[in-house]
Amino acid sequence: ISFTGGSAPMGVSMRDGVRLAAAEINAKGGVLGRKIELVERDDEAKNERGVQVAQELINKEHVVATVGYINTGVALASQRFYQQAKIPVMNNVATGSIVTKQFANQPENYVFRNSANDTIQSAMIVDEAITRRGFKKPAILADSTNYGQLGREDLEKVLDKKGVKPVAVEKYNIGDVDMTAQLLRAKQAGADVVLTYGIGPELAQIANGMQKLGWKVPIVGSWTLSMANFIDNAGKNGNGTRMPQTFIQDPNTPKRKAFIDAYVKAYNPPQGRMPSPVSAAQGYDSIYLLAAAIKQAGSTDGPKIKDALENLKAPVEGVVTTYNHPFTKTDHEAITANIPVFGEVKGNRVVY
């Protein structure tokens, strides 16, 4: 997990969702008569730190599975150690399309995911901006990480299928505080909508930079536009921004209400708002999916857990969805295109 820097809202929310699920399962007797024990590490959103953490968790802590990976780059750098050790990884936040395919050509694949991959999200973003809202001249602003650049490629592929060429494709780095140059190029190219792939702090610089230029076009981007550090740093400049979401902090089912109430009671977040609701919900669900697989396998042996995940017999009721046969041997993506919805920033939160 990443608890530090720009990714912190995702990392902290995910961890807290994981802790809630583990506590609930342990209160009911655990799995196979044993309590779930969480071993937590901060990868600081750095690939090299992720590699160290993976080796430590496998060789020193002897973990039976790992949940997490906030950042696509860290996932791609670190997963190979779990693959070699035959220990399942449940990616519950990272969305790079390639993440679950890294070892797809090997006889066994230990990498699973229960977040909406970027193939799904890029199609939704383009559908919203071009098909539903009729914009003709998109600009793409993406950060320079694996996440940003792989997401940009996915966006360009979907636009190309619709016969649309972006009028500007701009890149920026994590930590950049001035997007004027990129935004000016997009504005001068006649962009009528801005499509984004990045994380909260820099996304807020985009919204605020547009305001400074007196240039107002809609922002439609990946799910990270729901992060607290976008909403709070952008303030009113973020209103109207839209993004795909697997979960919105709205108690519209009994399961979601119970989860939201438990989260707010346990962690008392500012304004009662989860820093990253999607990360919290997916973190929570990832533990229930793993627990179901361990129970079905009757074992904490990696290959047996993997086989059980690929053939889960009983439905798993999660916060995002009820998972019915979420994985197969060749498909390790639990979230399908029909699950995410569109969220919009309104006031200081995301609404349907």
URGI-V276228 format. One record per residue. N is the residue number from 0. SS is DSSP state (H for helix, E for strand, - for the rest). NEAR is the number of other C-alpha atoms within 8 Angstrom. Layout:
n	ss	near
N	SS	NEAR
N	SS	NEAR
//
This chain:
n	ss	near
0	-	13
1	-	16
2	-	13
3	-	10
4	H	8
5	H	9
6	H	14
7	H	10
8	H	13
9	H	16
10	H	14
11	H	11
12	H	15
13	H	18
14	H	11
15	H	12
16	H	15
17	H	14
18	H	10
19	H	11
20	H	12
21	H	12
22	H	8
23	H	8
24	H	12
25	H	11
26	H	7
27	-	6
28	-	9
29	-	11
30	E	12
31	-	8
32	-	6
33	E	7
34	-	9
35	-	9
36	-	5
37	-	6
38	-	7
39	-	5
40	-	6
41	-	9
42	-	13
43	-	11
44	-	14
45	-	8
46	H	12
47	H	8
48	H	10
49	H	15
50	H	11
51	H	8
52	H	11
53	H	12
54	H	10
55	H	9
56	H	11
57	H	12
58	H	7
59	-	7
60	-	8
61	-	7
62	-	8
63	-	9
64	E	9
65	E	9
66	E	11
67	E	13
68	-	13
69	-	16
70	-	13
71	H	13
72	H	10
73	H	16
74	H	14
75	H	10
76	H	11
77	H	12
78	H	11
79	H	8
80	H	10
81	H	14
82	H	13
83	H	7
84	H	7
85	-	9
86	-	13
87	E	16
88	E	13
89	E	14
90	E	14
91	-	16
92	-	15
93	-	14
94	-	12
95	-	12
96	-	10
97	-	6
98	H	12
99	H	12
100	H	8
101	-	8
102	-	10
103	-	10
104	-	6
105	-	6
106	-	5
107	-	6
108	-	8
109	-	11
110	E	14
111	E	12
112	E	12
113	-	14
114	-	14
115	-	12
116	-	12
117	H	11
118	H	8
119	H	10
120	H	12
121	H	13
122	H	10
123	H	9
124	H	15
125	H	12
126	H	9
127	H	10
128	H	12
129	H	10
130	H	9
131	H	7
132	-	7
133	-	7
134	-	10
135	-	7
136	-	12
137	E	14
138	E	15
139	E	13
140	E	13
141	E	15
142	E	13
143	-	11
144	-	9
145	H	9
146	H	15
147	H	12
148	H	12
149	H	10
150	H	13
151	H	11
152	H	8
153	H	11
154	H	12
155	H	10
156	H	8
157	H	11
158	H	12
159	H	9
160	H	7
161	-	6
162	-	6
163	-	9
164	-	9
165	-	11
166	-	11
167	E	11
168	E	10
169	E	9
170	E	9
171	E	10
172	-	8
173	-	8
174	-	6
175	-	8
176	-	6
177	-	7
178	-	11
179	H	9
180	H	7
181	H	10
182	H	11
183	H	9
184	H	9
185	H	13
186	H	9
187	H	7
188	-	8
189	-	8
190	-	13
191	-	11
192	E	13
193	E	14
194	E	12
195	E	12
196	E	15
197	-	12
198	-	12
199	H	16
200	H	11
201	H	13
202	H	12
203	H	14
204	H	12
205	H	10
206	H	12
207	H	10
208	H	12
209	H	12
210	H	10
211	H	7
212	-	8
213	-	6
214	-	8
215	-	6
216	-	7
217	E	9
218	E	12
219	E	14
220	E	15
221	-	13
222	H	9
223	H	10
224	H	14
225	H	15
226	-	14
227	H	11
228	H	12
229	H	16
230	H	16
231	H	8
232	H	8
233	H	12
234	H	9
235	H	6
236	H	8
237	H	12
238	-	10
239	-	9
240	-	12
241	E	12
242	E	15
243	E	14
244	E	11
245	-	11
246	-	10
247	-	11
248	-	10
249	-	8
250	-	9
251	-	6
252	-	6
253	H	7
254	H	8
255	H	11
256	H	11
257	H	9
258	H	9
259	H	11
260	H	8
261	H	9
262	H	12
263	H	12
264	H	7
265	H	6
266	H	7
267	-	8
268	-	9
269	H	6
270	H	4
271	H	7
272	-	10
273	-	12
274	-	12
275	-	13
276	H	14
277	H	10
278	H	14
279	H	16
280	H	13
281	H	16
282	H	18
283	H	16
284	H	14
285	H	13
286	H	12
287	H	11
288	H	10
289	H	11
290	H	9
291	H	10
292	H	13
293	H	15
294	H	10
295	H	10
296	H	11
297	-	7
298	-	10
299	-	9
300	-	7
301	H	11
302	H	9
303	H	11
304	H	15
305	H	11
306	H	10
307	H	12
308	H	12
309	-	12
310	-	10
311	-	14
312	-	7
313	-	6
314	-	9
315	E	10
316	E	7
317	-	11
318	-	13
319	-	9
320	-	7
321	E	9
322	E	10
323	-	9
324	-	11
325	-	11
326	-	13
327	-	10
328	-	8
329	-	6
330	-	6
331	-	13
332	E	13
333	-	11
334	-	11
335	-	9
336	-	7
337	-	4
338	-	8
339	-	11
340	E	8
341	E	9
342	E	13
343	E	12
344	E	15
345	E	9
346	-	6
347	-	8
348	E	9
349	E	11
350	E	10
351	-	7
//
